[in-house]
Amino acid sequence: MKIAVMGTGTVGRALAGRFAELGHDVTVGTRDVASTLAREPEQGESYTAWARANPAVGLASFADAAAGSELNVNAASGQAAIEVLGAAGEGNLAGKVLIDVSNPLDFSGGLPPTLSVKDTDSLGERIQRAFPEALVVKTLNTMNASLMADPRRLAGGDHSVFVSGDDPDAKRTVADLLEQMGHTDVVDLGDITTARGAEMVLPLWLRLFGAFGTAEFNFKVVR
Amino acid sequence: MKIAVMGTGTVGRALAGRFAELGHDVTVGTRDVASTLAREPEQGESYTAWARANPAVGLASFADAAAGSELNVNAASGQAAIEVLGAAGEGNLAGKVLIDVSNPLDFSGGLPPTLSVKDTDSLGERIQRAFPEALVVKTLNTMNASLMADPRRLAGGDHSVFVSGDDPDAKRTVADLLEQMGHTDVVDLGDITTARGAEMVLPLWLRLFGAFGTAEFNFKVVR
C-alpha cells in the first residue's frame, strides 16, 4: 500500500520505518524537505541519519506525499495536526483512510500536560470535521511510538489497541494494517466520537509513565 | 478492621458484603435508616432483602457509621459524594483512611455522561480539600462493582487497580485490603492529583461497555 506519514519526529519515523519493513511504499511528509534534511538536532538522531538507515522511505512535502498516497497518517503533534493536514491538502486526503495517532496535549501550563480538547469533543472529531471527505480512524494514540510500530516488543504483543471512526471499511483497513504490525487485540470502540475515550486515557498514561519511569507499557482490556 | 461504607447502592452493597466476607466489621452508612429499610425499588433487590442475605453487615446513619469506624469508604455517587461525607461528619473522617471509589459523572447532557471535573482537578482532590484531615485514597473507580469486590471473577484477577493518595501509610493499608479482596496488581500512581488520570479513564470505560455490551472487563497495565 502507498502510505504517507505526516511528521518527521519520533512517531513518524517509527511508523514509517515499520510500514516500509512490512513492504509498504512509504513517503514521509514534511513542511520543507531541504530544511528537514539540513536540520542537526541538539539531541537524538538527525532525519538524514535516520533516512540513511531507512533507505526505502521517501521524503516529500506534505502535499506531494499525500498526493501520491492511498492511505495517510497524521504523526504530527496534536497542536500541529489540523494545520499539517491542511498543508497536505484537503483534496489529497479526500476518499482515503486518514489514521490519526496524535493527542491534544497542551504543555502551556507545564507538566504534566493537560488536554486542549476533551470529553465533549476530541481531536479525532476535529480532524474529521476539518476534512469531511477523509476517512478518519483514530488509533495507536494510547501507547508510545516504539510499541505503536512493534507491539511484540512487550509481552509478545498481548495488549490492546483501540480504533474509532465513522467508516467501517476504513476501520477494517486499519485493523488489517495494525495486525500486520503485530497488534493482537484491535478493539473497535465505535464511531469517531469514541476518540474522546481513547484521548482521555492520556492523563493516566502520563501518570503511569511517571510512576514506572519508562514508556514501555500498554493497556490490555481483559474480558 | 471496622469499616464504614457510605452508600446503599450497587457499589456500597458489593463492597460491604465482600468486606464482611473477609471478616471485617462492616457498617453501611445511609441518610435515613428507616426509609432505607422501607424502600421497595421498582427494579433490583430491596436493601432489606440484601441485608437479610448479608446479616453480618450493620446499617446506621452516615454519622453513626463513620463515628465507629477505623476506615471509611465513599460508595455514594460522584454527584452526592461531598454532601454524603459532610453528613458523615468531618470529625468522624479525621485521621482515618477514606477510600473514594466514585466517579464525577454528569448525566445532565444525556448518555454517555461527561465528567463534571477533570484534567486540572478531580473528585478525589475535591474530597481531600473538603476533608483535609481525612487520608483520602482514590481507587477501584475504573471497574464495575462486582469486579471491585471480587476481581477473581475475571481472568483469575489478572488485571490492574490504581491507587492515588497523599499518605503513603494510607495507600499501604488500602493496598493490603485490595489484595485481601483478590486484586493482584495494585498500581500506585502517586499523590491525590493522579486521581485525575484514573477518573479520566471513565469515558473509555463507557465506550468499551457500549462496544462489549457487558461491564465484566477491566484494564491490565502490561509492563
HADDOCK unambig.tbl for C-alpha pairs under 7 A between the chains (distance, minus, plus):
assign (segid A and resid 114 and name CA) (segid B and resid 119 and name CA) 5.98 0.50 0.50
assign (segid A and resid 119 and name CA) (segid B and resid 114 and name CA) 5.99 0.50 0.50
assign (segid A and resid 159 and name CA) (segid B and resid 222 and name CA) 6.80 0.50 0.50
assign (segid A and resid 189 and name CA) (segid B and resid 207 and name CA) 6.00 0.50 0.50
assign (segid A and resid 189 and name CA) (segid B and resid 208 and name CA) 6.19 0.50 0.50
assign (segid A and resid 189 and name CA) (segid B and resid 211 and name CA) 5.76 0.50 0.50
assign (segid A and resid 190 and name CA) (segid B and resid 211 and name CA) 6.86 0.50 0.50
assign (segid A and resid 194 and name CA) (segid B and resid 207 and name CA) 6.41 0.50 0.50
assign (segid A and resid 196 and name CA) (segid B and resid 203 and name CA) 6.97 0.50 0.50
assign (segid A and resid 197 and name CA) (segid B and resid 203 and name CA) 4.53 0.50 0.50
assign (segid A and resid 197 and name CA) (segid B and resid 204 and name CA) 3.80 0.50 0.50
assign (segid A and resid 197 and name CA) (segid B and resid 207 and name CA) 6.76 0.50 0.50
assign (segid A and resid 198 and name CA) (segid B and resid 204 and name CA) 5.84 0.50 0.50
assign (segid A and resid 200 and name CA) (segid B and resid 200 and name CA) 5.75 0.50 0.50
assign (segid A and resid 200 and name CA) (segid B and resid 201 and name CA) 6.42 0.50 0.50
assign (segid A and resid 201 and name CA) (segid B and resid 200 and name CA) 6.41 0.50 0.50
assign (segid A and resid 201 and name CA) (segid B and resid 201 and name CA) 5.42 0.50 0.50
assign (segid A and resid 203 and name CA) (segid B and resid 196 and name CA) 6.98 0.50 0.50
assign (segid A and resid 203 and name CA) (segid B and resid 197 and name CA) 4.53 0.50 0.50
assign (segid A and resid 204 and name CA) (segid B and resid 197 and name CA) 3.81 0.50 0.50
assign (segid A and resid 204 and name CA) (segid B and resid 198 and name CA) 5.85 0.50 0.50
assign (segid A and resid 207 and name CA) (segid B and resid 189 and name CA) 5.99 0.50 0.50
assign (segid A and resid 207 and name CA) (segid B and resid 194 and name CA) 6.42 0.50 0.50
assign (segid A and resid 207 and name CA) (segid B and resid 197 and name CA) 6.77 0.50 0.50
assign (segid A and resid 208 and name CA) (segid B and resid 189 and name CA) 6.19 0.50 0.50
assign (segid A and resid 211 and name CA) (segid B and resid 189 and name CA) 5.75 0.50 0.50
assign (segid A and resid 211 and name CA) (segid B and resid 190 and name CA) 6.87 0.50 0.50
assign (segid A and resid 216 and name CA) (segid B and resid 223 and name CA) 6.47 0.50 0.50
assign (segid A and resid 217 and name CA) (segid B and resid 221 and name CA) 6.74 0.50 0.50
assign (segid A and resid 217 and name CA) (segid B and resid 222 and name CA) 5.50 0.50 0.50
assign (segid A and resid 217 and name CA) (segid B and resid 223 and name CA) 4.44 0.50 0.50
assign (segid A and resid 218 and name CA) (segid B and resid 221 and name CA) 5.79 0.50 0.50
assign (segid A and resid 218 and name CA) (segid B and resid 222 and name CA) 5.31 0.50 0.50
assign (segid A and resid 218 and name CA) (segid B and resid 223 and name CA) 6.74 0.50 0.50
assign (segid A and resid 219 and name CA) (segid B and resid 219 and name CA) 6.22 0.50 0.50
assign (segid A and resid 219 and name CA) (segid B and resid 220 and name CA) 5.66 0.50 0.50
assign (segid A and resid 219 and name CA) (segid B and resid 221 and name CA) 4.79 0.50 0.50
assign (segid A and resid 219 and name CA) (segid B and resid 222 and name CA) 5.94 0.50 0.50
assign (segid A and resid 220 and name CA) (segid B and resid 219 and name CA) 5.65 0.50 0.50
assign (segid A and resid 220 and name CA) (segid B and resid 220 and name CA) 5.03 0.50 0.50
assign (segid A and resid 220 and name CA) (segid B and resid 221 and name CA) 6.33 0.50 0.50
assign (segid A and resid 220 and name CA) (segid B and resid 222 and name CA) 6.56 0.50 0.50
assign (segid A and resid 221 and name CA) (segid B and resid 217 and name CA) 6.75 0.50 0.50
assign (segid A and resid 221 and name CA) (segid B and resid 218 and name CA) 5.78 0.50 0.50
assign (segid A and resid 221 and name CA) (segid B and resid 219 and name CA) 4.79 0.50 0.50
assign (segid A and resid 221 and name CA) (segid B and resid 220 and name CA) 6.34 0.50 0.50
assign (segid A and resid 222 and name CA) (segid B and resid 159 and name CA) 6.80 0.50 0.50
assign (segid A and resid 222 and name CA) (segid B and resid 217 and name CA) 5.52 0.50 0.50
assign (segid A and resid 222 and name CA) (segid B and resid 218 and name CA) 5.31 0.50 0.50
assign (segid A and resid 222 and name CA) (segid B and resid 219 and name CA) 5.94 0.50 0.50
assign (segid A and resid 222 and name CA) (segid B and resid 220 and name CA) 6.56 0.50 0.50
assign (segid A and resid 223 and name CA) (segid B and resid 216 and name CA) 6.48 0.50 0.50
assign (segid A and resid 223 and name CA) (segid B and resid 217 and name CA) 4.44 0.50 0.50
assign (segid A and resid 223 and name CA) (segid B and resid 218 and name CA) 6.74 0.50 0.50
